[in-house]
Amino acid sequence: MAASSREDQISSQEAKQDQTALTLARAPDVNSNKNYFYYFRKKGRFLACVVESKTGVFGSTFAHSLIDTLYVISPSTDYKTELAQSTITFCLGDMGSEQGFKILKQFIERLHKLGILELHENPDAVWFYTTNGGDQILNSDNYPAAIQQFLKNESAVIDEIIKSPNLGISMLIEVGCGKMVNLQLAKQNNIKYLGLEISPHDIRMARERIVRAPLQYKDARVECIDILTVKKSDLKLSEEEKPLLFLPFNLFGNIAPIALLLARFRRLGIDVAVSLYKTDDRTKEMRKTYYSNCGYNQLTEHSHPTGSYFRASEGLYTVAYDHNYLMDLFEAFGFKASMINAGDFGVVLYARPLPLLDLKANPLPVMRRPKNAGPLPAQKQDSSFSYSTMLRIIAGMALVWSFYKVLDDIINSKKFGLTEVCILAAGIGAALEKFGKFKQQPTISTQLALISKHPTLRH
């Protein structure tokens, strides 16, 4: 026991040195553009990015620059855009594919280079949660009774999900695991445990627990992995593994950009459970008490259609997302999502990835082109000769030969009745339309009629 106590003291001293170094290495302030911000929402079945002006006016030059940016990222894609007085909306399509994720990532990087941050993005989040701020907010001594009950209800819901025989969960992956906070959930269900953490102190403490009792923690491991950059290969999962990715204690409300986070979830292709606060007034008061207990006295609370958030001068910035907004966003990323009640103050969003959408069968929704946007740069035409093209040529030749024979029979038999003429005219018309001779482009009225069927596309 004395040796173990001595190891803990040394580890604690080293951890404090690490924390001091992290505090001194705080990230510099981001050169943010205070006139604009962006957020994501669902448009039809797809993901849309909305860039909004805080001044109420969106500069046309800046709008054109963003449109051209998307063209440079992916010249072969015809992006649908909609420009209003204070916003510009881009329909980015399905985010489950490698190409979709690449486009999303590069577009967000471009927005950041322009100094435009996501609506709830906190540049100091990593600094805050790896220094004293994170210690205070995760110190159980600061938990009011309502928070303790919130965590018990959260665990009960996750336990129920793991026990569901239809899901076959074989591993619990806890994001922001600390010192393996929810390891007991995995142990009591006899499944494996993987903790993901970015705090050096917590990773060290968790790994020392495993080293000291290897038999007790034989199915547990902890990795230093940022959930915003994680790849499936980083998780080192076996083929037969059926993991559940778990974000406890409203952690989701402290990570941004959430579009990159959801895209990562989709690419991992595994089930996700997200514990969230409710957004009613009673829960807001509970959260205010909790944050005050942590020593954050300069608290301010704000509301937005996407959710309610608290911030403090000490670096706290935490969001309780609107549940309908978040459900729609998960569905836009290709998940089937449902909400499970977790007591008076919380819910658990459970999401399962759906198969990738076929964009040929499910085209992007029609959206209005900005009137003053001007033409986009000419796109390269696909000159490849496909099998479908060859088959159309063969079918066309057969069709022409058939009508030639019909016409020859009519001429030789000199049967020029009304029936024959109608059949011949209908056949020729169908053939010409098949090959695009009479195929008209959609008119403006047709496009407006399509737009009218999608209320979310109108302002």
C-alpha positions as CSV (number, residue, x, y, z in Angstrom):
1,M,0.0,0.0,0.0
2,A,2.9,2.4,0.8
3,A,4.5,1.7,-2.5
4,S,1.2,2.3,-4.3
5,S,0.7,5.6,-2.4
6,R,4.2,6.7,-3.2
7,E,3.5,6.0,-7.0
8,D,0.3,8.1,-6.8
9,Q,2.2,11.0,-5.2
10,I,4.9,11.0,-7.9
11,S,2.3,10.6,-10.6
12,S,0.3,13.6,-9.1
13,Q,3.4,15.8,-9.0
14,E,4.3,14.9,-12.6
15,A,0.8,15.6,-13.7
16,K,0.8,19.1,-12.0
17,Q,4.0,19.8,-14.0
18,D,2.3,18.8,-17.2
19,Q,-0.7,21.0,-16.3
20,T,1.6,24.0,-15.7
21,A,3.2,23.5,-19.1
22,L,-0.2,23.2,-20.8
23,T,-1.4,26.4,-19.1
24,L,1.6,28.3,-20.4
25,A,1.1,26.8,-23.8
26,R,-2.4,28.1,-24.2
27,A,-3.5,28.4,-27.8
28,P,-3.3,32.0,-29.2
29,D,-6.5,33.8,-29.9
30,V,-8.0,32.9,-33.3
31,N,-8.3,35.8,-35.7
32,S,-12.1,35.4,-36.0
33,N,-14.2,37.3,-38.4
34,K,-16.9,38.8,-36.1
35,N,-19.2,39.6,-39.0
36,Y,-19.9,36.1,-40.1
37,F,-20.5,32.6,-38.6
38,Y,-21.6,29.3,-40.0
39,Y,-23.7,26.3,-38.9
40,F,-25.2,23.2,-40.4
41,R,-28.7,22.0,-40.8
42,K,-30.8,19.4,-42.7
43,K,-32.2,20.3,-46.1
44,G,-34.5,17.6,-47.4
45,R,-32.4,14.4,-46.9
46,F,-29.1,16.2,-47.2
47,L,-26.6,18.4,-45.3
48,A,-26.6,22.1,-45.8
49,C,-24.1,24.7,-44.6
50,V,-25.4,28.1,-43.8
51,V,-23.0,31.0,-43.6
52,E,-24.7,34.0,-41.9
53,S,-23.9,37.6,-41.5
54,K,-24.4,39.2,-38.1
55,T,-24.9,42.6,-39.7
56,G,-27.9,41.5,-41.6
57,V,-26.3,42.0,-45.0
58,F,-24.3,39.5,-47.0
59,G,-21.7,41.0,-49.3
60,S,-22.1,39.7,-52.9
61,T,-18.3,39.7,-53.5
62,F,-17.8,37.5,-50.4
63,A,-20.7,35.2,-51.5
64,H,-19.1,34.7,-55.0
65,S,-15.8,33.9,-53.3
66,L,-17.4,31.1,-51.3
67,I,-19.2,29.7,-54.4
68,D,-15.9,29.7,-56.3
69,T,-14.2,28.0,-53.3
70,L,-16.6,25.1,-53.6
71,Y,-15.9,24.9,-57.4
72,V,-12.2,24.8,-56.8
73,I,-12.6,22.0,-54.1
74,S,-14.7,19.9,-56.5
75,P,-15.0,21.1,-60.1
76,S,-17.1,18.1,-61.2
77,T,-19.9,18.8,-58.7
78,D,-22.8,21.1,-59.5
79,Y,-23.4,22.7,-56.1
80,K,-26.8,24.1,-55.3
81,T,-26.7,27.4,-53.6
82,E,-29.2,29.9,-52.2
83,L,-28.3,33.5,-51.5
84,A,-30.6,35.6,-49.2
85,Q,-30.0,39.0,-47.7
86,S,-28.1,37.8,-44.7
87,T,-27.2,34.2,-45.5
88,I,-25.8,31.9,-48.2
89,T,-26.7,28.3,-48.1
90,F,-24.8,25.4,-49.7
91,C,-26.3,21.9,-50.1
92,L,-23.3,19.7,-49.7
93,G,-25.0,16.3,-50.2
94,D,-24.3,13.0,-48.6
95,M,-21.4,13.0,-46.1
96,G,-20.9,9.2,-45.8
97,S,-18.6,8.9,-48.8
98,E,-14.8,9.7,-48.8
99,Q,-15.4,12.4,-51.4
100,G,-18.2,14.0,-49.3
101,F,-16.1,14.1,-46.2
102,K,-13.1,15.6,-48.1
103,I,-15.3,18.4,-49.5
104,L,-16.7,19.1,-46.1
105,K,-13.3,19.2,-44.4
106,Q,-11.7,21.4,-47.1
107,F,-14.7,23.8,-47.0
108,I,-14.5,24.2,-43.2
109,E,-10.8,24.7,-43.5
110,R,-11.4,27.5,-46.0
111,L,-14.0,29.1,-43.7
112,H,-11.5,29.0,-40.8
113,K,-8.8,30.6,-43.0
114,L,-11.3,33.4,-43.6
115,G,-11.7,33.7,-39.8
116,I,-15.3,32.3,-39.9
117,L,-16.0,29.9,-37.0
118,E,-18.9,27.6,-36.4
119,L,-21.7,29.1,-34.3
120,H,-20.8,27.3,-31.1
121,E,-17.1,26.8,-31.8
122,N,-14.8,27.5,-28.8
123,P,-11.1,27.9,-29.9
124,D,-10.0,27.4,-26.3
125,A,-11.9,24.1,-25.7
126,V,-8.8,21.9,-25.6
127,W,-6.9,24.3,-23.4
128,F,-9.8,24.6,-21.0
129,Y,-10.5,20.8,-20.6
130,T,-6.8,19.8,-20.3
131,T,-6.1,22.4,-17.5
132,N,-7.7,23.4,-14.3
133,G,-11.1,24.2,-15.9
134,G,-11.6,20.5,-16.8
135,D,-10.6,19.4,-13.3
136,Q,-13.2,21.6,-11.7
137,I,-16.1,20.7,-14.0
138,L,-15.3,17.0,-13.6
139,N,-14.8,17.1,-9.8
140,S,-17.7,15.2,-8.2
141,D,-17.5,17.4,-5.2
142,N,-19.0,20.2,-7.4
143,Y,-22.0,18.1,-8.5
144,P,-25.4,19.1,-7.2
145,A,-27.8,16.3,-6.5
146,A,-29.5,16.9,-9.8
147,I,-26.3,16.3,-11.7
148,Q,-25.6,13.1,-9.7
149,Q,-29.1,11.9,-10.7
150,F,-28.5,12.9,-14.3
151,L,-25.4,10.7,-14.4
152,K,-27.2,7.8,-12.8
153,N,-30.0,8.0,-15.4
154,E,-27.5,8.3,-18.2
155,S,-25.7,5.1,-17.1
156,A,-29.1,3.3,-16.8
157,V,-30.0,4.1,-20.4
158,I,-26.6,3.1,-21.8
159,D,-26.8,-0.1,-19.8
160,E,-30.1,-0.8,-21.4
161,I,-28.7,-0.2,-24.9
162,I,-25.8,-2.6,-24.2
163,K,-28.1,-5.3,-22.9
164,S,-30.4,-5.1,-25.9
165,P,-30.1,-8.5,-27.6
166,N,-31.0,-7.1,-31.1
167,L,-27.9,-4.8,-31.1
168,G,-25.2,-7.3,-30.0
169,I,-22.9,-4.7,-28.5
170,S,-19.5,-6.2,-27.7
171,M,-17.4,-3.1,-26.9
172,L,-18.0,0.3,-25.2
173,I,-15.9,3.2,-26.6
174,E,-16.1,6.1,-24.2
175,V,-15.1,9.5,-25.6
176,G,-13.6,11.8,-23.0
177,C,-13.1,8.9,-20.7
178,G,-11.1,10.6,-18.0
179,K,-9.8,7.9,-15.6
180,M,-12.1,5.3,-17.3
181,V,-15.3,6.8,-15.7
182,N,-17.7,4.4,-17.3
183,L,-15.6,1.3,-17.3
184,Q,-18.0,-0.4,-14.9
185,L,-20.7,-0.3,-17.5
186,A,-18.5,-2.5,-19.7
187,K,-17.4,-4.8,-16.9
188,Q,-20.9,-5.5,-15.6
189,N,-21.9,-6.5,-19.2
190,N,-18.8,-8.5,-19.9
191,I,-17.8,-6.5,-22.9
192,K,-14.5,-4.8,-23.9
193,Y,-13.8,-1.2,-23.1
194,L,-11.8,1.5,-25.0
195,G,-11.4,4.9,-23.6
196,L,-10.5,7.9,-25.8
197,E,-9.0,10.9,-24.0
198,I,-6.9,14.0,-24.8
199,S,-5.8,15.0,-21.3
200,P,-2.3,13.7,-20.6
201,H,-2.9,13.5,-16.9
202,D,-6.1,11.4,-17.2
203,I,-4.4,9.1,-19.7
204,R,-1.5,8.5,-17.4
205,M,-3.7,7.8,-14.4
206,A,-5.9,5.4,-16.4
207,R,-3.0,3.5,-17.8
208,E,-1.4,3.1,-14.4
209,R,-4.6,1.6,-13.1
210,I,-4.4,-1.0,-15.9
211,V,-0.7,-1.8,-15.3
212,R,-1.3,-2.2,-11.5
213,A,-4.2,-4.7,-12.1
214,P,-3.7,-6.3,-15.5
215,L,-6.1,-9.2,-14.8
216,Q,-8.8,-6.9,-13.5
217,Y,-8.5,-4.7,-16.6
218,K,-7.6,-7.3,-19.2
219,D,-10.3,-6.1,-21.6
220,A,-9.7,-2.4,-21.1
221,R,-7.4,0.1,-22.8
222,V,-7.0,3.8,-23.1
223,E,-5.8,5.7,-26.2
224,C,-4.8,9.4,-26.7
225,I,-7.1,10.1,-29.6
226,D,-8.9,13.3,-30.6
227,I,-12.4,12.4,-31.7
228,L,-12.3,15.1,-34.4
229,T,-9.5,13.3,-36.2
230,V,-10.1,9.7,-35.3
231,K,-9.9,7.0,-38.0
232,K,-11.4,3.5,-37.8
233,S,-7.8,2.1,-38.0
234,D,-6.9,4.1,-34.8
235,L,-9.5,2.1,-32.8
236,K,-7.8,-1.3,-33.7
237,L,-11.1,-3.1,-33.9
238,S,-11.4,-6.7,-34.9
239,E,-13.7,-7.7,-37.8
240,E,-16.4,-9.2,-35.6
241,E,-16.4,-6.3,-33.1
242,K,-19.7,-4.5,-32.6
243,P,-18.8,-1.3,-30.7
244,L,-21.0,1.4,-29.2
245,L,-19.4,4.9,-29.3
246,F,-20.5,6.8,-26.2
247,L,-20.3,10.5,-25.5
248,P,-21.2,11.0,-21.8
249,F,-22.2,14.0,-19.7
250,N,-23.2,16.4,-22.5
251,L,-19.6,16.2,-23.9
252,F,-21.1,16.6,-27.4
253,G,-22.0,20.2,-26.4
254,N,-18.3,21.0,-25.9
255,I,-16.9,19.9,-29.2
256,A,-16.9,21.8,-32.5
257,P,-17.1,21.9,-35.5
258,I,-19.9,19.4,-35.0
259,A,-20.2,18.8,-38.7
260,L,-16.7,17.3,-38.7
261,L,-17.6,15.3,-35.6
262,L,-20.7,13.8,-37.2
263,A,-18.8,13.1,-40.4
264,R,-16.2,11.2,-38.4
265,F,-19.1,9.2,-36.8
266,R,-20.5,8.3,-40.2
267,R,-17.1,7.2,-41.5
268,L,-16.6,5.0,-38.5
269,G,-19.8,3.3,-39.4
270,I,-20.7,2.3,-35.8
271,D,-23.6,3.0,-33.5
272,V,-23.4,6.2,-31.4
273,A,-25.0,7.2,-28.1
274,V,-24.9,10.8,-27.0
275,S,-25.9,12.0,-23.6
276,L,-27.5,15.5,-23.7
277,Y,-29.0,18.0,-21.3
278,K,-32.6,19.1,-21.9
279,T,-33.2,22.7,-22.9
280,D,-36.0,23.7,-20.6
281,D,-35.8,26.4,-18.0
282,R,-35.6,24.0,-15.1
283,T,-32.5,22.3,-16.6
284,K,-30.9,25.7,-17.3
285,E,-31.2,26.6,-13.6
286,M,-29.7,23.2,-12.7
287,R,-26.8,23.8,-15.0
288,K,-26.3,27.4,-13.6
289,T,-26.0,26.0,-10.1
290,Y,-23.5,23.3,-11.2
291,Y,-21.3,25.8,-13.0
292,S,-21.4,28.2,-10.1
293,N,-20.3,25.3,-7.8
294,C,-17.2,24.9,-10.1
295,G,-16.2,28.5,-9.5
296,Y,-17.5,30.1,-12.7
297,N,-19.2,33.1,-11.3
298,Q,-19.3,35.3,-14.4
299,L,-21.8,33.2,-16.2
300,T,-23.9,34.2,-19.1
301,E,-26.7,32.2,-20.8
302,H,-27.9,32.6,-24.3
303,S,-30.5,30.9,-26.5
304,H,-30.5,30.2,-30.2
305,P,-32.7,28.0,-32.4
306,T,-29.8,25.4,-32.3
307,G,-29.8,25.3,-28.5
308,S,-28.9,27.1,-25.3
309,Y,-25.4,27.7,-24.1
310,F,-23.5,29.0,-21.1
311,R,-20.1,30.7,-21.2
312,A,-17.8,32.2,-18.5
313,S,-14.7,34.3,-18.6
314,E,-12.7,31.4,-17.2
315,G,-13.0,29.6,-20.5
316,L,-16.2,27.6,-20.1
317,Y,-18.4,27.3,-23.2
318,T,-20.9,24.6,-23.3
319,V,-24.0,24.0,-25.4
320,A,-27.2,22.0,-24.8
321,Y,-28.4,21.4,-28.4
322,D,-32.0,21.6,-29.3
323,H,-33.1,17.9,-29.7
324,N,-35.1,18.3,-32.9
325,Y,-32.2,20.3,-34.5
326,L,-29.7,17.6,-33.5
327,M,-32.0,14.7,-34.7
328,D,-32.3,16.4,-38.1
329,L,-28.5,16.9,-38.3
330,F,-27.8,13.2,-37.5
331,E,-30.3,12.2,-40.2
332,A,-28.6,14.6,-42.7
333,F,-25.4,12.7,-42.0
334,G,-27.1,9.4,-42.8
335,F,-28.1,8.1,-39.3
336,K,-31.4,6.8,-38.1
337,A,-31.7,8.6,-34.8
338,S,-34.0,8.4,-31.8
339,M,-34.3,10.1,-28.4
340,I,-34.4,8.1,-25.1
341,N,-35.6,10.0,-22.1
342,A,-33.1,9.9,-19.2
343,G,-34.9,11.5,-16.3
344,D,-35.8,15.1,-15.5
345,F,-32.8,16.8,-17.0
346,G,-31.4,14.6,-19.7
347,V,-31.9,12.5,-22.8
348,V,-29.7,10.0,-24.8
349,L,-29.7,10.3,-28.6
350,Y,-29.1,6.9,-30.1
351,A,-28.0,6.8,-33.7
352,R,-27.3,4.0,-36.2
353,P,-25.6,4.6,-39.6
354,L,-27.7,3.9,-42.7
355,P,-26.4,2.6,-46.0
356,L,-25.0,5.3,-48.2
357,L,-27.4,7.1,-50.4
358,D,-27.3,6.7,-54.2
359,L,-27.2,10.3,-55.5
360,K,-28.4,9.2,-58.9
361,A,-31.6,7.9,-57.3
362,N,-31.7,10.6,-54.7
363,P,-30.5,13.8,-56.4
364,L,-29.7,17.0,-54.4
365,P,-32.7,19.2,-53.8
366,V,-33.2,22.0,-56.3
367,M,-32.2,25.4,-54.9
368,R,-32.2,28.9,-56.4
369,R,-29.0,30.2,-57.9
370,P,-28.1,33.7,-56.7
371,K,-29.3,36.2,-59.3
372,N,-26.1,38.3,-59.1
373,A,-23.7,35.4,-58.7
374,G,-22.7,35.3,-62.3
375,P,-21.7,32.2,-64.2
376,L,-19.5,29.6,-62.5
377,P,-16.2,28.7,-64.4
378,A,-16.8,26.2,-67.2
379,Q,-16.7,22.6,-66.0
380,K,-14.9,19.9,-67.9
381,Q,-17.1,17.6,-69.8
382,D,-16.8,13.9,-69.3
383,S,-15.5,12.4,-72.5
384,S,-15.3,8.8,-71.3
385,F,-17.0,6.2,-73.5
386,S,-19.1,4.0,-71.2
387,Y,-20.9,0.7,-71.8
388,S,-24.2,2.5,-71.4
389,T,-23.3,4.8,-74.3
390,M,-22.5,1.8,-76.5
391,L,-25.7,0.1,-75.6
392,R,-27.7,3.2,-76.5
393,I,-26.0,3.4,-79.9
394,I,-26.8,-0.2,-80.6
395,A,-30.4,0.2,-79.4
396,G,-30.7,3.4,-81.6
397,M,-29.4,1.6,-84.7
398,A,-31.9,-1.3,-84.1
399,L,-34.7,1.2,-83.7
400,V,-33.8,3.0,-86.9
401,W,-33.6,-0.3,-88.8
402,S,-37.0,-1.4,-87.5
403,F,-38.7,1.9,-88.6
404,Y,-37.0,1.6,-92.0
405,K,-38.5,-1.8,-92.5
406,V,-41.9,-0.6,-91.4
407,L,-41.7,2.4,-93.8
408,D,-40.6,0.1,-96.6
409,D,-43.5,-2.2,-96.1
410,I,-45.9,0.7,-96.1
411,I,-44.5,2.1,-99.3
412,N,-44.4,-1.2,-101.1
413,S,-48.0,-2.1,-100.1
414,K,-49.0,1.5,-100.7
415,K,-51.0,1.5,-97.4
416,F,-51.0,5.2,-96.3
417,G,-53.9,5.0,-93.9
418,L,-54.2,7.3,-90.9
419,T,-53.3,4.5,-88.5
420,E,-50.0,3.8,-90.2
421,V,-49.1,7.5,-90.3
422,C,-49.8,8.0,-86.6
423,I,-47.8,4.9,-85.6
424,L,-44.8,6.1,-87.7
425,A,-45.0,9.7,-86.4
426,A,-45.2,8.5,-82.8
427,G,-42.3,6.2,-83.2
428,I,-40.1,8.9,-84.8
429,G,-41.1,11.3,-82.0
430,A,-40.2,8.8,-79.3
431,A,-36.9,8.0,-80.9
432,L,-35.9,11.7,-81.2
433,E,-36.9,12.4,-77.6
434,K,-34.9,9.3,-76.5
435,F,-31.8,10.7,-77.9
436,G,-32.3,14.2,-76.5
437,K,-33.3,16.0,-79.7
438,F,-36.5,17.3,-78.3
439,K,-35.5,17.1,-74.6
440,Q,-36.0,20.6,-73.1
441,Q,-34.1,22.0,-70.2
442,P,-36.2,22.8,-67.1
443,T,-37.8,26.2,-67.3
444,I,-37.6,28.8,-64.5
445,S,-41.3,28.2,-63.7
446,T,-40.6,24.4,-63.5
447,Q,-37.7,25.0,-61.0
448,L,-39.8,27.4,-58.9
449,A,-42.5,24.8,-58.8
450,L,-40.0,22.2,-57.5
451,I,-38.7,24.7,-54.9
452,S,-42.2,25.3,-53.7
453,K,-42.5,21.6,-52.8
454,H,-39.5,22.0,-50.3
455,P,-40.5,24.6,-47.7
456,T,-37.0,24.5,-46.1
457,L,-35.6,25.9,-49.4
458,R,-37.6,29.1,-49.2
459,H,-36.9,32.2,-47.1
